[in-house]
Amino acid sequence: MTQGNATSNDTVQPMSPVFMKAMQNNHIGGLVGASPMMSPAQTGSRTASLGGFVGAVQQLQSNLDEHPLDYAWGPIERMIGLGGVQKVTAGKVGKFSAEAREEAARKLIGNHKNLIKDICNPRPTLNIDGRELTQNELRRVSPALSQYVDEGLREAARLLIGRGQPTVLHSSPEAMEARAACARYLDFRIQSTPQQRPGREPDMSEQAAAAFKAALVKVGFTAWEPLHNLLSEGVAEAPETSGVAARHSTAARLEAAETVLGNHFNLLQDICNPRPGLNIIAIPLTQTELVRVSPQHAGHVDEGLREAVRRLIGRGQPVMLNHSPEAEEARAACARYLDFRIQSKPDQKPGRKPDMSEEAAAALKAVLVEVGFSSWEPIYKMIGMGASADVSGAAMGHKKAARLEAAQKVVGNHFNLLQDICNPRPNLNIIAVPLTQTELVRVNPQHAAHVDAQLREAVRRLLGRGEIGKLSQDPAAFEARAACAKYLDTRIQSKPAQKPGRKPDMSEPAAAAFKAVLVELAGGGVDLAWCDPAGVKALALAKGLEDLAAQIKSSGEITAHQAELFSGALTEVAGAAAGERQRPSVMQRRPSQSRIAPPSAPTTPPPSASKSSKACAIM
């Protein structure tokens, strides 16, 4: 290309999209020293040659490619500089005063570079100024996702201003989670009162912070918008609704869905609250015994809540749930936490308004369990096929009918059973009445996932179906399974005399089968001294048979001595079992009120363990 002073070696590189955007935003005129609207006569003295212009263009493109975010904020800066904020604007952000929105917008626009650096700070112990971090419990966003954080902040600024065209946001899962993580982080990070950080000036006023946070939630949680649209059509009637939601009234499902939809962000922040001593409104926690979900898995909890609301409504396409072990455990932990956390009656927390009615709470909790415990779905299918006659291990010493009864009881009540085993409250049971068997040692709720896996595998072995479950070999898992087996050995009621006036959990043969399999699953992590003689002998026989099976597989032979040994062991187990039926059971020797709600018992939401009137309402 040759023209004027430009030579054939002056090659103009293709213009990048960022450069083209800068030209549209009238940046180029100022950068080369002239306005794009000037006449040739006006600009003649400024542009010495086309070659000089080409150099300026290439320098501009280089600057834009190196610092693209600086130029992307140009339209936002001019928007507020030319006319301030709209006095009236739509949506939740529009509910805040123009003064609050303008303060928030100006703070954001004037400090967006440092804000992005802070949100995406990769250093675990130092802040962006090189000083020690003070809120290292908060989860920041990966620097690799900073462009998605930036576009979200620009759209939040535009919403606060109430002008201009919406930013075209990336819709990939990574981008959506980055914007959501940004909102979660800044919800705890922004300081709006001197008390929140003594000695440090607040970032902005309380009203401005509230407006800013509302804009961040709007931008960061666009995945909730289809649910708002679905709810505007009303909830589906029972015949159109599937799963456990169909067992609850339309009114209850509508109330639960509306309550969660109207407050989903605060609910998520409460479930995944990273601060050990403060709740989401920065006052001391009152239910410190409850186990929350790691903020690292907030995205999995959020998708679980969305699917729960969709099922309550009974319309729309199912949310594509992540089925990684981490995601499934996050949704299960969410269900366990909210089972104790939701308030549905005034006397559960005097002075605080309930989150929802008892009927709505029951509907929400049922759907949360369905969504959070999808790992039980293969077990539900197995139970429909009945118990197999071909079983191995500890289950071999028990009749098919007993095994099936035990499996059905556990499957029909597995969530309440798990909550009872891992109940975190020292004085109240899962239906909020005082504990009576306080001497029993329950399992730490931190290890509830290990107990749940044990219960699933116990049912599978009782039925004699499916593939062997992969149980964790972590020492904490062994300890949890041992503690579960020991707890339920005394806890399960199998005869009316053990608790007069209360229906037993299951029959004696079913209880014996269930306990034997639980002990087997506890493996080497359990002291067998407390177990029933028949169970101990059956466990030893099961181990011997496993070794024998391995031998037959490799050699195809069995010796006469081995046949004699196993024949004697079988006779001994049968004799111990017969003697056990005449011996008072452990439960009978320690009669007390049962803490396992029978399958037909209604689940009543528990009250708060604290009487403080400053508890934070989550919905």
Secondary structure, 3 states (H helix, E strand, C coil): CCECCECCCCCCCCCCHHHHHHHHCCHHHHHHCCCCCCCHHHHCCCCCCHHHHHHHHHHHHHHHHHCHHHHHCHHHHHHHHHHCCCCCCCCCHHHCCHHHHHHHHHHHHHCHHHHHHHHCCCCCCECCCCCECCCCCCCCCCHHHHHHHHHHHHHHHHHHHCCCCCCCCCCCHHHHHHHHHHHHHHHHHCCCCHHHCCCCCCCCCHHHHHHHHHHHHHHHCHHHHHHHHHHCCCCCCHHHCCHHHHHCCHHHHHHHHHHHHHCHHHHHHHHCCCCCCECCCCCECCCCCCCCCCHHHHHHHHHHHHHHHHHHHCCCCCCCCCCCHHHHHHHHHHHHHHHHHCCCCHHHCCCCCCCCCHHHHHHHHHHHHHHHCHHHHHHHHHHHHCCCCCCCHHHHHCCHHHHHHHHHHHHHCHHHHHHHHCCCCCCECCCCCECCCCCCCCCCHHHHHHHHHHHHHHHHHHHCCCCCCCCCCCHHHHHHHHHHHHHHHHHCCCCHHHCCCCCCCCCHHHHHHHHHHHHHHHHHHCCHHHCCHHHHHHHHHHHHHHHHHHHHHHHCCCCHHHHHHHHHHHHHHHHHHHHHHHCCCHHHHCCCCCCCCCCCCCCCCCCCCCCCCCCCCCC
